[in-house]
Amino acid sequence: MRNLRLSITRYLALVAIVATTCVSSDGVSAAEQVGPSRQSNDLPKAPIAERIEFEQILTALVQQYLTQKEPLEGQQAMIVPKVWYSDEGDTINIDLGKGFLPPHYSISLEERVNEIADILYYTEKPTEIYRVSIWFDGKDIFDYFPEERGPTERRVLEVNPQARSRSKRDIGESKVLVAAGHGIYYNSKYKDWRAQRDRTNGIVEDFITPAFARRLQDYLRDRSNSTVHRARSTDISAHPDSAQPWSLMAARYHIKNVLPEHAEIWNSAGSARATSTGEREQDIRSRPLYANHLGVDALIHLHTNAASASRRGVEVFHQPNSSDSKRLGDLALCYMRESLRTNSAYADFPVALVSSPKNHGENRLAEMPSIIAEMGFHTNPKDAVAIQSYVFQDLAMRGLEKAYRMFKEGNGCETFSATYSEVTVVSDSTRDAEIVFGGFPRFPVKYTSTVAECPSGILCVSLGGRFATAETPRTITHSCSSSQPMTMKWNVTFTDADGVKAEALSTVHCQPKA
């Protein structure tokens, strides 16, 4: 029980920090929900006594959170949460009651639901869990707001014409919408133009995400043969209403400018939901709706994350029940991890193992695979330094492009590896050793070697070279000269055009002439 009390103390301290330092400009917490990154079968199940005790602790933590939050318009002031474990012990359920729901669905509501799930999932527990399920008087949130179900949830039988054209497009061609997170919007309560996220550790998320987007756009065009659209403008001239550069504005205003007749895209929240943050709500919804209008093959949102100062690393979110989005999300993490590890400064930068299923409007309303890539926590000082580094930005986006290319080609997550065949060479002759690569290296691939084992009195020469293309078979020629049998070994390092490395051992047996 002492450990559980310590968990409460640590978490209440975290709540206090988040409440004072990690808020967005409109007063909504900037902390993002993070979901499961484990497999249920990998986890031990919590014993019954532990579950009962921890249900009370988690209920108190959620109640603490609710007490600190001002109710949304139309939301019941007093909410009594109920928390319980599933019979299997690997899932935590919470019922917030129907009173938690205001008359209209909003992104602010969505964020609060995600924050509560974050509390339940990440509070330290003696036994870990697999998932969090949130209910409202025994029902799913979309039972109350069915119009907010995304294409995946609706499970439409008739694929729309744009989706059909996407499925028939040649695998070598693709269209991608890259959406840099947030941007300046008009807040009607304060009657000013403001960023959606506050400055933390020298970073305003709204202003740093376009740097990632520029790099991803270039890589997608050059390497994935993709036509790339941007959700936010890249124009540096002044937006007429705010006098701010267009490039700093939220996507809603760019989309309104290029599609003025399509208010259903950039004004989809409607006047019935007009609030001080109404245009922020419209901005988030406009991105997937714009992607649907363009008929792109994939939608990639780029963000930085926020939580306690101790949380770190790259994370990716996809919409629940979207298998294609999950596959893209898992590949994104796989190849961003691979790319970051090519630089010693980021070799240990935390990257989640799998994409997390979360209900975010940016993904939910999309008719194509859609992911949110969180490029580290700007609330963590170490992550913040990396996020502002051009090197980190380039490595992460290089990996993300590769992930999309692998997704498009139907490949999986496979680490670059090399197998070097063992050969026997007769003295004063030559023999080719075959090299087989695993994974998906980008050519040309260079190789260098260092001597690992060499008989006394023998000169073992290190080899180096390159393979310009993926053409096979792939060989390296060896020779030797000796009157006695001997064995030589080299450690060989293969480095692809992105700096990804694979190691192999070369073994050559030299036999004298008969």
N, C-alpha and C positions, 0 to 999 in steps of 0.2 A: 504493500500500500504506500510505503514511503516513496517509491519510484513514481507512482501515479500522482501523488501530491506534488512532486517536483515537476511533473509534466504540466500540471495546472499552473503552477507558478511561472514556468517558462513561457507558457502560451499566453497568459494574461499580460505578461510583460510585452510580448509580441503584439498583442492587440493594441496596447497603449501606443507602441511605436508606430504601427500602421495608421492608427487614427490621427496621429499628429504630423507624420512626415510623408506618407505615401498616398496622398489624395490627389485627384485630378482637379482641374480648375473649376469644375462645377460642383465640387464637393463629393463626387462619387469616388469610392476607393479605386485606386489604380492597380491594386493587386489582382493578378489573374488567377483564376482557378486552375489547378493542375490535377489531373486525374491519374488513374492507375498506370503503373509502368511495369507491372509484374503479371505473371500468369497464376491463375488460381491454384493449379496443381502444385505450384512451387512452394506454397505457403503452408505452415502448420496452422491448425485451427485453434482458435482461442477456447479454453475450457469454459464451462458454463459459469462458474463463480466469477471468473475474470470478466466475462461479458456483462453480467449484471452490474458489477461494480463500475465498469467503464461506461456503460450506458448513462449512468447518473453523472459521471464526470463530463462526458461529451454534451449532454443536455445542458449542463451549467455553462459550458463554454459557448454554445450557440446562443443561450439566453443572454449572456454577457454581450455578445456581438449585437444582438437585436436591440438591446437596451441602449447601446451607443449610437444606433442609427436613427436618424429622423425618418419617420414613415414616408413612403412615396405617396403621391396624391391618390386618395381613394383606398389606401392600404389601412387595414385595421391597426390601431395603435398598440394593442396588447396581443402579442403572439405567444402561445405556449407550445414550444416544440416538443415532440416525442421522438426519442432515439431508441432504436433496438437493433440487435444483431439478427442476421438471418439464422435459420436453424443450422445451416452448415458452418456458421461461424466465420465465413470469409467475406461477408458483405455487411456494411452498416446502412440501415435505413433510417430516414428521418421523415416525419410528417409535420409540415408547418401549418396545416389547416387551410381551409378555403379563404379565411380572413387575411392571409398573407398576400393574396393576389388582388391587385388593383383592377379597376374595370377594363383597362386596356393593357395589352402586352407592350413592353418597352425594353430597350437595351439596358436601361438602368435596372429593371427587374431582373433581367437575365444575368447581369453582373453580380447582383446580390445573391442570387441562387448559387452561382458559381463560387462565390466567396464562402458561403456556408459549407458547400461541399469540400472546399479547400481546408476549412477548419477540421472537418470530420476525418478527412483523409490523412492530413499531415501532422495532426497532433500526435506526439510520441506515445506509442502503445507497446505493451509487453509483447503482443502478438500482432503482426501486420495483417492488413486486410487487402482484398483484391479490388473492391469497388465500393462506391457510395451511390445509393438510390434515394432520390428525393420525391416525396409524395405530397399531395395537397388534398386533405380529406379523403385519402385512399385512391386518388386519381393522379394521372400524369398531368403535367402542366398543359400539354397540348390537347387534353380533353376539354379544357376550359377555353383554349385559344386555338381551335382547329385550323383557322386560316393561317396560322403561323407555322404549320408543319411545312418542312422543306420538301423538295422533290423526292428525296430518299424516303422520308417518313410516309409520304402519300402513296408511294409505290404505284405510281401511275402505270397502267398497262400500255397506253398509247404513247410511244416516244415522240416528242415534238420534232418538227422538221429539222430544226437546227441540230438537235442531238443526233438525229439520224445522219445528217451530213457529216457530223464529226466522226461517227463510227465508220464511215466509208472513206474518209480522207486517207491518202497514202501515208504509210507509217513514217516515211521520210519527211513529211510536212506536218506542221502543227501550229496552232495559235494558242498563245498563253497570255493571260492578264496578270501582270505583276502589280500588286497593290501595296504601296508603302503605307504603314500604319498612321492613322490619325491625321493631323493637320489643323490649321486654324479654322474656327467656326464662329458663328454669331450667337452669343448668349443673350437672350431677350430679357432675362432677369436683371443682369448688370448692364445691358445695352452696350456691349463692347464686343470686339473680336479678340478671341483668345485661343491659345493652344489647348488641346484636350488633355494634355498631361503636363504636370509641373516639372520644373528643373530639379534634378536629383543627381548628385555626384558629377555636376557639370554637363549633364545630358538632358535635353528635352526630346523625348521619344519622337514627337511629331517631326522634328527637324533632323534627326539622325537616320531615320529609316529610308529616306530617299537615296542616301549614299549606298546602302545595300542594294536598293532597287536598280540603280544605275549599273552596278557591276553584274547583277544577275541578268539584266536585259542584254548586256553585251555578250555574256557567255552563252545565253540561250540562242542568240542570233548566230554567233560564230560556230558553235559546236553542236547545237541541236536542230539546226535548220528551222528555227521557229520564227514566226511573225509575232512580235511582242507588242502588246498594248500596255499602257500604263494607266492606272486608275487616277493618279494625281498628275497635275500638269507639270511639265518640266520648264515652262516659260518663266523667265526671271523678270518680265515686265510686271507692272503693278496691277493687281486686281482692283477694278474700279471702285467697288464699294468699301473695301477694307484698307486700300492703299498699301497692302502687303504684297510681296512678290507672289505671283501665281504658284510658284513652286512650293510655297509654304502653306498653301490653302488645302483644306480637306477635299477629298475626292468629289463630294457632292457638287461643289461649285464648278469644277472642271467638267463634270458630266453634264451639268445644266448648261454650260457654255457650248458644248459640242452637240448636245441633244436637247435644245430648248423645248421642243415639242413633245418630249417624252417625260412629262412630270411624274408619270407612274414609276419611273426609275429613281429620280433624284428627290422626289417628294412623297415617297411611298408610305411614310408614316401617317400622312394626312392631317388636315386641320383639326380633326376630332382629338388628336393626341398632342396638340400644341402645348409645349412646356418650355421652360427656359433653356432646356437642352434639346429642343426638338430638332434643330438642324444637325446636331451631333448624332441623334438617333437616325435621321435620314442618311447621314453620311455612311454609317456602318451598313445600313441596308442597301444603299445605292451600289456598293461594290459588287456583291454577287449578282444583283439585278442587271448591272451593266455587263458583267461577264455573260449572263444569259442572253442579253441582247446581241452581243458580239458573236455568240456561238463559239466561244473558245474551247479548247480541249482541256485546259487546266487553269485553275485559279490559285495563285500563290500569294498569301498575305505575309508581309514582313513586319515584325514588331520587335520591341524589347520588352522585357518582363519586369514586374514589380512585386515585391513581397517584403519579408523581413530582410534585414541586412545580411543575414547568414545564408540565404538561399542563393544558389548559383546554377549556371549552366544553360545549355541550349535545350529547348523543349519544342515539341510539335503537337498540334491539336488537329483532330479530324472529327467530322460529324458521325455520331453513333449510327451503326447499320450501313455505312457506306464503305464497302469492302475496297473499292478502288481508291478512295481517299486514304484509307488506312494503309494500303500498300504504298502509296506515294509518300505518306508521312513516315513510315518505317524506313523507306529508302532514303528519304531526306536526312534522317538522323544517321543512318549507316554511312553515307558518303560525305556528309559534313564532318563526321568523326574522322574518317579516313583522311580527308584533306587537311584538317587542323593538325593532325599528328605528323604531317610532313615538316612542320616547323617546331623546333624545340621549345619555343616560347609558349606554344599552345598544345603541346603533346599531351598534357594532363588536364586540359580544359574540360570540365564536365559536360557530357552529352548524354541525354536520356537514351535508354535502350530501345524503347518502342514509342510510337505515337499514342497519344492519349485521346480517348473518345470523349468529347465535350460538346455541349450544346452552345454554340456561338452563332449569332445571326450571320456573320461573315461567311461561314461555311454552310449553315443550314439552308439558306435560300438559293444556293448554287445548284445548277443542273448538271454540273460536271465535277470531276474530282477536285476537291478544294482543301487546302491545308493552311493553318496558321503556324508560321515558323517564328518562334521567340528566340532571338539571337543573344540570349544572356539576360541577366537581371541588372538593370541600371541602378537598382537600389543596393547592389553589392559593389563595394569599391573596386575589387579586383576585376569583376566582370565589366564595370563601367570603363576602366582603362582599356580593356580589350575591345569593347564595342566602338570606341573612338579611334582605334588603330586601323589605318588603311590596309595593313597586312592581314589583320583578322577579318576585316570585311571581305577582302578578296578571297581568302582561303575558304571562308564559310560559303560564299556565293559560288565559288568554283565547285565545291562539293554539292551544293544544291542543284546546280545545273546538271551535274553528272547524274544525280538522283532522278531528275526528270527524264534525262536521256535513257537511263536504264528502265524506267517505268514505261516509257514509250516503246521501247524495244522488247518489252516483256521479260527483262532480266531481273534477277533478285539481288540480294545483298551478298556479295562475295568478295572477300579480301584478296588483293593482289598477292599471288604466290608464284613461286618458280620451282620447278623440278629439274635437276641437272643429272643426266644419265651418267652412270659410272662406266668408264671405258678401260679397255686393255689395249695398249699400244706396243707393237714390236719395235725394238730399237732401230733408229734411223728411218722410221716411217711415220705416217700420220694417221690419225683417226678422228672422226667427227663425233662429238658428244651432242645429243639432242637436248634442246631446252624446251620445256613445256610450261606455258604460263596458265595460271588460274586467275579468275577475276576478270576485270575489264580494263587493262592498262591503256593509257593513251600514248600512241607512238609519236615520235621515236622513243625507244627504250634504250637507255645507256647501261653499260655494265662495267664494273671495276672489280678487281680481286686482290686479295692479300693472301700470302702464304700461310697456311695453317699447319702443314706438316711437310718437312723436306729432309731426306736422308743426309747425313753428314758428308761433306765433301762434294755435294751436288748443288748446282746452281738451278734453283727453281724460279722461273720468270713469271711475274704476274701479268695477266692479260687484261686488256680493256678494249671496248668497242661499242657498237650500237646496232640495234635492229631498227631499220628505218620504217618498216611497215609491219602489218600483222600477218604477212605472208608466212606460211609454214611449208615444209618443216624448217625449224629454226636450229642452227647448229653453230658450234664453236670447235675449231680444229686444234687438236693437241698433237705434240710430237715429243720424242725423247731419244736419248742416246745413252746406253748403259750396257756394260758387260755382265751386270748382275741384276736379278729381279729386285724391283723396288716399288714403293707406293708414294705418291705425292698427293697432297690435298690443298685446296684453296677455298677460302671463304669468298663467295661471289655476291655482290650487291647489284641488283637490277633497279634502276630508277626510271620511272616513266616520265612523260613530258609534264606532268603535274607535280612531280616531286614525290610521288608515292613509291615506296621502296618494298622490295621483296628480297629475302635472303635465301641462298642455297649453298650446298657444299659440293664442290667438284672433286671427284676422286679419280685419279689416273694411275693405273698399274702399268709399269714398264717391264717388258720381258725382253731378254737378250735374243739375238737372232739364233735360229736353230742351227 
